[in-house]
Amino acid sequence: MFTEYIQAALEKVQYKVIDNGDEPYFADVPELDGVWAIGHTVEDARRNFIEALEEWIAARLQWGLPIPPIGGQTIEVSKEPVPVV
């Protein structure tokens, strides 16, 4: 579920060149408010975006906040205990 969500987000990432010295590449997904990254190259910005998205997901789960669907993918957490076999 996490991998599919991240992949769906990566399919919507917008890359822009910004005036930011050593890290001129900016990456974001407009539907994911507050998730963005910069990098020296597009690939750096992509890697940094993945890390930012993972941290954003973890924070929202920890705080009990909803995670908006993207590209038909969702992450939902049950409040019910799950038996481990």
Accessible surface in RSA format (square Angstrom, percent):
REM  Atomic radii and reference values for relative SASA: ProtOr
REM  Chains: A
REM  Algorithm: Lee & Richards
REM  Probe-radius: 1.40
REM  Slices: 20
REM RES _ NUM      All-atoms   Total-Side   Main-Chain    Non-polar    All polar
REM                ABS   REL    ABS   REL    ABS   REL    ABS   REL    ABS   REL
RES MET A   1   120.80  62.6  83.06  55.0  37.74  89.9  77.63  66.0  43.18  57.2
RES PHE A   2    91.20  45.6  90.14  55.8   1.07   2.8  90.14  54.6   1.07   3.1
RES THR A   3   105.38  75.0 100.53 101.9   4.85  11.6  67.71  91.0  37.67  56.9
RES GLU A   4    86.40  49.6  81.90  62.0   4.49  10.7  39.68  76.7  46.72  38.1
RES TYR A   5     0.00   0.0   0.00   0.0   0.00   0.0   0.00   0.0   0.00   0.0
RES ILE A   6    24.31  13.8  24.31  18.1   0.00   0.0  24.31  17.5   0.00   0.0
RES GLN A   7    88.42  49.4  87.63  64.0   0.78   1.9  33.65  71.6  54.76  41.5
RES ALA A   8     9.92   9.1   6.13   9.5   3.79   8.6   8.62  12.1   1.30   3.5
RES ALA A   9     0.00   0.0   0.00   0.0   0.00   0.0   0.00   0.0   0.00   0.0
RES LEU A  10    27.02  15.0  11.78   8.4  15.24  38.3  11.97   8.4  15.06  40.5
RES GLU A  11   132.85  76.3  94.21  71.3  38.63  92.0  40.06  77.5  92.79  75.8
RES LYS A  12    81.99  40.0  70.46  43.2  11.52  27.4  34.76  31.3  47.22  50.3
RES VAL A  13    18.66  12.3   0.00   0.0  18.66  45.0   0.00   0.0  18.66  50.6
RES GLN A  14    81.85  45.8  77.87  56.9   3.98   9.5  27.38  58.3  54.47  41.3
RES TYR A  15    82.78  38.6  53.25  30.3  29.53  76.8  48.55  36.5  34.23  42.2
RES LYS A  16    89.15  43.5  82.47  50.6   6.68  15.9  73.25  65.9  15.90  16.9
RES VAL A  17   113.52  74.7  83.89  75.9  29.62  71.4  83.89  72.9  29.62  80.3
RES ILE A  18    61.11  34.8  50.69  37.8  10.42  25.1  57.93  41.7   3.18   8.6
RES ASP A  19   154.10 107.9 114.95 114.4  39.14  92.6  43.07 101.4 111.03 110.7
RES ASN A  20    62.10  42.8  49.31  47.6  12.80  30.8   9.33  22.5  52.77  51.0
RES GLY A  21    66.46  82.0   0.00   N/A  66.46  82.0  44.10 121.0  22.35  50.1
RES ASP A  22   120.40  84.3 111.25 110.7   9.15  21.6  31.40  73.9  89.00  88.8
RES GLU A  23    64.86  37.2  64.23  48.6   0.63   1.5  12.77  24.7  52.09  42.5
RES PRO A  24    32.38  23.6  32.38  29.5   0.00   0.0  32.38  26.7   0.00   0.0
RES TYR A  25    63.74  29.8  63.74  36.3   0.00   0.0  17.42  13.1  46.31  57.1
RES PHE A  26    42.73  21.4  42.73  26.5   0.00   0.0  42.73  25.9   0.00   0.0
RES ALA A  27     0.00   0.0   0.00   0.0   0.00   0.0   0.00   0.0   0.00   0.0
RES ASP A  28    25.05  17.5  25.05  24.9   0.00   0.0   2.97   7.0  22.09  22.0
RES VAL A  29     2.06   1.4   0.00   0.0   2.06   5.0   0.00   0.0   2.06   5.6
RES PRO A  30    81.69  59.5  51.84  47.3  29.84 108.5  60.22  49.7  21.47 133.4
RES GLU A  31    91.65  52.6  68.68  52.0  22.97  54.7  52.31 101.2  39.34  32.1
RES LEU A  32     1.62   0.9   0.04   0.0   1.58   4.0   0.04   0.0   1.58   4.3
RES ASP A  33   130.02  91.1 115.92 115.4  14.10  33.3  38.66  91.0  91.36  91.1
RES GLY A  34    60.16  74.2   0.00   N/A  60.16  74.2  31.75  87.1  28.42  63.6
RES VAL A  35     4.01   2.6   0.00   0.0   4.01   9.7   1.72   1.5   2.29   6.2
RES TRP A  36   133.44  53.6 123.50  59.8   9.94  23.3  98.30  52.4  35.14  57.0
RES ALA A  37     7.84   7.2   2.90   4.5   4.94  11.2   7.84  11.0   0.00   0.0
RES ILE A  38    41.45  23.6  39.99  29.8   1.46   3.5  39.99  28.8   1.46   4.0
RES GLY A  39     0.22   0.3   0.00   N/A   0.22   0.3   0.22   0.6   0.00   0.0
RES HIS A  40   115.13  62.9 109.06  75.8   6.06  15.5  74.53  76.8  40.59  47.2
RES THR A  41    58.02  41.3  57.84  58.6   0.19   0.4  54.50  73.2   3.52   5.3
RES VAL A  42    67.09  44.1  65.06  58.9   2.03   4.9  65.06  56.5   2.03   5.5
RES GLU A  43    81.27  46.7  78.30  59.2   2.97   7.1  41.89  81.0  39.37  32.1
RES ASP A  44    35.69  25.0  34.69  34.5   1.00   2.4   9.15  21.5  26.54  26.5
RES ALA A  45     0.00   0.0   0.00   0.0   0.00   0.0   0.00   0.0   0.00   0.0
RES ARG A  46    79.70  33.5  79.66  40.6   0.04   0.1  13.65  18.7  66.05  40.0
RES ARG A  47   129.18  54.2 122.87  62.6   6.31  15.0  59.09  80.8  70.09  42.5
RES ASN A  48    58.27  40.2  54.29  52.5   3.98   9.6  12.79  30.8  45.47  44.0
RES PHE A  49     0.11   0.1   0.11   0.1   0.00   0.0   0.11   0.1   0.00   0.0
RES ILE A  50    37.96  21.6  37.96  28.3   0.00   0.0  37.96  27.3   0.00   0.0
RES GLU A  51    99.51  57.1  98.58  74.6   0.94   2.2  27.91  54.0  71.60  58.5
RES ALA A  52    28.31  26.0  21.21  32.7   7.10  16.2  24.83  35.0   3.48   9.2
RES LEU A  53     0.00   0.0   0.00   0.0   0.00   0.0   0.00   0.0   0.00   0.0
RES GLU A  54    86.49  49.7  79.66  60.3   6.83  16.3  27.47  53.1  59.02  48.2
RES GLU A  55   106.67  61.2  99.79  75.5   6.88  16.4  45.88  88.7  60.79  49.6
RES TRP A  56    38.21  15.3  32.23  15.6   5.98  14.0  32.27  17.2   5.94   9.6
RES ILE A  57     5.74   3.3   5.74   4.3   0.00   0.0   5.74   4.1   0.00   0.0
RES ALA A  58    57.69  53.0  50.45  77.8   7.24  16.5  54.47  76.7   3.22   8.5
RES ALA A  59    24.60  22.6  21.86  33.7   2.75   6.3  24.15  34.0   0.45   1.2
RES ARG A  60    52.09  21.9  52.09  26.6   0.00   0.0   2.51   3.4  49.58  30.1
RES LEU A  61    57.89  32.2  38.11  27.3  19.78  49.7  39.94  28.0  17.96  48.3
RES GLN A  62   150.34  84.1 114.06  83.4  36.27  86.4  40.15  85.5 110.19  83.6
RES TRP A  63   170.11  68.3 141.20  68.3  28.91  67.9 127.75  68.1  42.36  68.7
RES GLY A  64    53.57  66.1   0.00   N/A  53.57  66.1  24.61  67.5  28.96  64.9
RES LEU A  65    77.83  43.3  70.97  50.8   6.86  17.2  71.50  50.2   6.33  17.0
RES PRO A  66   103.08  75.1  90.96  82.9  12.12  44.1 102.57  84.7   0.51   3.2
RES ILE A  67    13.31   7.6   0.98   0.7  12.33  29.7   0.98   0.7  12.33  33.5
RES PRO A  68    46.32  33.8  40.81  37.2   5.52  20.0  46.26  38.2   0.06   0.4
RES PRO A  69    88.36  64.4  75.04  68.4  13.32  48.4  75.15  62.0  13.21  82.1
RES ILE A  70     5.12   2.9   0.64   0.5   4.49  10.8   5.12   3.7   0.00   0.0
RES GLY A  71    50.39  62.1   0.00   N/A  50.39  62.1  24.70  67.8  25.69  57.5
RES GLY A  72    75.35  92.9   0.00   N/A  75.35  92.9  39.51 108.4  35.84  80.3
RES GLN A  73    61.30  34.3  60.43  44.2   0.87   2.1   2.67   5.7  58.63  44.5
RES THR A  74    62.27  44.3  51.04  51.7  11.22  26.7  27.04  36.3  35.23  53.3
RES ILE A  75     5.90   3.4   0.00   0.0   5.90  14.2   0.00   0.0   5.90  16.0
RES GLU A  76   136.70  78.5 116.91  88.4  19.79  47.1  49.48  95.7  87.22  71.2
RES VAL A  77    95.50  62.8  66.94  60.6  28.55  68.8  70.20  61.0  25.30  68.6
RES SER A  78    71.90  60.8  43.08  57.5  28.82  66.4  42.38  90.2  29.52  41.4
RES LYS A  79   187.04  91.3 149.00  91.4  38.04  90.6 116.66 105.0  70.38  75.0
RES GLU A  80   126.82  72.8 122.09  92.4   4.73  11.3  50.23  97.2  76.59  62.5
RES PRO A  81   123.51  90.0  96.25  87.7  27.26  99.1 108.41  89.5  15.10  93.8
RES VAL A  82   114.03  75.0  93.59  84.7  20.44  49.3  94.37  82.0  19.67  53.3
RES PRO A  83   114.75  83.6  91.55  83.5  23.19  84.3 103.24  85.2  11.50  71.5
RES VAL A  84   143.84  94.6 108.78  98.5  35.06  84.5 111.40  96.8  32.43  88.0
RES VAL A  85   185.94 122.4 120.44 109.0  65.50 157.8 146.29 127.1  39.65 107.5
END  Absolute sums over single chains surface
CHAIN  1 A     5884.2       4699.2       1185.0       3421.3       2462.9
END  Absolute sums over all chains
TOTAL          5884.2       4699.2       1185.0       3421.3       2462.9
